[in-house]
Amino acid sequence: MRKFADLHLKPSLEDFERVKNMINKSAELGFQMVGFSFPSKTSVDEANQVRKVCHDNGVELATRVDIAPRSRRELLSSLRRLRRRFEIVNVFCTSKVVARQAAKDRRVDLLSFPVAEYPKSFFDRAEAKLASTALASLEIDMQPLILLRGFARIRLLSVLRREVAIAKSLKVPIVLSSGATDMRFLRKPQGFASLGMLFGLDLPLALEALSETPLGIVVRNRQKLSPAYVASGVRVVRRRDCCLTG
């Protein structure tokens, strides 16, 4: 049976009732994993509070941080500081310099772009070529598409079609997330997949963008965050009964 993940829930953690309601609703809609956007200074206890609510609702939590660096130096500093604290790192790209550095840095999981500045900061072939040789996926949030109306929605769909076409042509993975700030913007996985078809994703790829691709990111990073991880393909194996004979 296919498992679904929404890697981008972003309610205010100060409104814990909303947090609980969104986790409960996500479970009802058919998601087995949710990614919560935590402030960079979130404590372990605060994260564990959200984790407990997820556990009580039969949903797995993936911890996530969103960074919006203004320069290459700020991006690199944030990655050094935060990469080992969170299971998902998203870079909100507000400039070409940041976008291209983020696309080629293997510590970055997701690339996202500001809706308000479309098409100024669109995901172009330069970033896609860099991301295709690294590990970054293009994340598309559904909340703006649901929220916008009229010409603004038409413009967004046009840009998303272009970005998806570029990502597909260069084999950059795509992740569909809700980007939801409250329950109004949550939908079933199949509903989000149907919306994805409006901007160039066929149904199998849209479903993959809600399941195998986001789940694969979390699995990969949990392995890297394990104490046994040394490097790609190298892990520490401990056996109490191991001995050398010669």
C-alpha positions in Angstrom: 0.0 0.0 0.0 1.3 3.4 -1.0 2.3 5.8 1.9 1.9 9.5 1.5 3.8 12.4 3.1 3.1 16.1 3.3 6.5 17.6 4.1 5.3 21.2 4.7 2.9 22.0 7.5 3.6 25.4 8.9 1.2 26.5 11.6 2.4 28.7 14.4 3.7 26.5 17.1 2.4 29.0 19.6 -1.1 28.0 18.6 -0.8 24.4 19.8 -4.5 23.6 19.3 -4.1 24.4 15.6 -1.1 22.2 15.5 -3.0 19.3 16.9 -6.0 19.9 14.6 -3.8 20.0 11.5 -2.1 16.7 12.5 -5.4 15.1 13.2 -6.8 16.3 9.8 -3.7 15.2 7.9 -4.2 11.7 9.3 -7.9 11.7 8.4 -7.0 12.7 4.8 -4.6 9.8 4.4 -1.1 11.0 5.1 1.2 8.7 7.0 4.0 11.3 7.5 4.0 15.1 8.0 6.9 17.5 7.9 6.6 20.4 10.4 8.5 23.6 9.8 10.3 24.4 13.0 12.1 27.7 13.9 15.8 27.2 13.9 16.0 27.6 17.7 13.4 25.0 18.5 14.3 22.9 21.5 14.2 19.1 21.6 11.3 19.3 24.1 9.2 21.5 21.8 9.8 19.1 18.9 8.9 16.1 21.1 5.6 17.7 22.0 4.7 17.8 18.3 6.1 14.3 17.8 3.8 12.9 20.6 0.7 14.4 18.9 1.8 12.8 15.7 2.3 9.5 17.4 -1.1 9.7 19.0 -2.7 10.2 15.6 -0.8 7.4 13.9 1.3 9.8 11.9 5.1 10.0 11.6 6.8 13.3 12.2 9.7 14.6 10.0 11.4 17.7 11.5 12.1 20.5 9.0 13.7 23.9 8.9 13.2 26.6 6.3 16.0 29.0 5.7 15.9 32.2 3.6 19.5 33.3 3.3 20.3 36.6 1.7 23.8 35.6 0.5 26.0 32.6 -0.3 27.9 33.1 2.9 24.7 33.2 5.0 23.5 30.0 3.3 26.7 28.1 4.0 26.7 29.3 7.6 23.1 28.2 8.2 23.8 24.8 6.6 26.8 24.2 8.9 24.7 25.1 11.9 21.4 23.4 11.2 22.0 20.4 8.9 22.5 17.9 11.7 19.6 19.2 13.8 16.8 18.6 11.3 15.7 15.8 9.0 14.7 18.2 6.2 16.4 21.4 5.1 14.6 23.7 2.7 16.2 26.7 1.1 13.8 29.5 0.2 15.6 31.0 -2.8 15.3 34.8 -3.0 18.2 35.4 -5.4 20.0 33.7 -8.2 23.2 33.5 -6.2 21.5 31.7 -3.3 19.5 29.4 -5.7 22.5 28.2 -7.5 24.6 27.6 -4.4 21.7 25.8 -2.8 21.0 23.7 -5.9 24.6 22.3 -5.9 25.0 21.8 -2.1 24.3 18.2 -1.1 23.2 19.3 2.3 20.1 20.9 0.8 17.0 18.7 0.4 14.4 21.1 -1.0 14.4 24.3 -3.2 11.4 26.6 -3.0 10.8 30.0 -4.6 8.7 33.1 -3.5 5.3 33.2 -5.1 5.1 37.0 -4.9 8.2 37.5 -7.0 7.2 35.2 -9.9 8.6 35.2 -12.5 11.6 37.1 -11.2 13.1 34.1 -9.3 11.8 31.2 -11.3 13.5 27.8 -11.2 15.5 27.9 -14.5 17.8 25.4 -16.3 20.9 26.6 -14.6 19.6 25.7 -11.1 18.1 22.5 -12.5 21.4 21.3 -14.0 23.1 21.8 -10.6 20.3 20.1 -8.7 20.3 17.1 -11.0 23.9 16.3 -10.0 23.2 16.9 -6.2 20.3 15.9 -4.0 17.9 18.8 -4.0 14.3 18.4 -5.1 12.0 21.2 -6.3 9.2 21.7 -3.8 5.9 23.1 -4.9 3.4 24.2 -2.2 -0.3 23.9 -2.9 -1.6 26.6 -0.6 -0.8 29.5 -3.0 -2.6 27.7 -5.8 -5.7 27.2 -3.6 -5.5 30.8 -2.2 -4.9 32.8 -5.3 -7.7 33.9 -7.7 -8.0 35.4 -11.2 -4.9 36.5 -13.0 -2.6 35.8 -10.1 -3.5 32.1 -10.2 -3.2 32.0 -14.0 0.3 33.5 -13.8 1.3 31.1 -11.1 0.1 28.1 -13.1 2.1 29.3 -16.1 5.3 29.6 -14.1 4.7 26.2 -12.5 4.2 24.6 -15.9 7.6 26.0 -16.9 9.4 24.9 -13.8 7.9 21.4 -13.9 8.9 21.1 -17.6 12.5 22.0 -16.8 12.6 19.7 -13.7 11.3 16.8 -15.7 13.7 17.4 -18.6 16.7 17.3 -16.3 15.3 14.6 -14.0 15.2 16.8 -10.9 12.8 15.2 -8.3 9.6 17.1 -7.5 7.9 17.2 -4.1 4.3 18.4 -3.7 3.5 19.7 -0.3 0.5 21.6 1.2 2.5 24.5 2.7 -0.6 24.8 4.9 -0.9 27.3 7.7 -4.2 26.0 8.8 -6.7 23.2 8.0 -8.4 25.2 5.1 -5.5 24.3 2.9 -5.3 20.6 3.5 -6.5 18.1 0.9 -6.3 14.4 0.3 -3.2 13.2 -1.5 -5.3 12.4 -4.5 -6.7 16.0 -4.5 -3.2 17.5 -4.5 -2.2 15.1 -7.3 -5.1 16.3 -9.3 -4.0 19.9 -8.8 -0.5 18.9 -10.0 -2.0 17.8 -13.3 -2.9 21.5 -13.9 0.8 22.4 -14.2 2.2 19.5 -16.1 2.5 16.6 -13.8 0.8 13.4 -15.0 -1.0 11.4 -12.3 1.8 8.8 -11.7 4.4 11.5 -11.3 2.2 13.6 -9.1 1.5 10.7 -6.8 5.2 10.0 -6.7 5.8 13.6 -5.7 3.6 13.0 -2.6 4.9 9.6 -1.7 8.2 7.9 -2.8 10.1 11.2 -3.4 9.4 12.9 0.0 9.6 9.7 1.9 12.9 8.9 0.3 14.3 12.2 1.4 13.5 11.5 5.0 14.8 7.9 4.9 18.1 9.1 3.4 18.6 11.8 6.0 17.7 9.7 8.9 20.4 7.3 7.8 22.9 10.2 7.6 21.9 11.5 11.1 22.4 8.0 12.6 25.5 7.7 14.8 26.5 4.7 12.6 26.8 6.9 9.5 30.3 7.7 8.3 29.9 8.6 4.7 27.9 7.6 1.6 28.1 3.8 1.6 30.1 3.6 4.8 28.6 2.7 8.2 30.0 1.7 11.5 29.1 -1.9 12.5 29.5 -2.9 16.1 29.4 -6.5 17.3 30.1 -7.5 20.9 31.2 -11.0 19.9 33.6 -9.8 17.2 37.2 -10.9 17.6 40.3 -11.2 15.5 42.0 -14.5 14.9 45.2 -15.2 13.2 
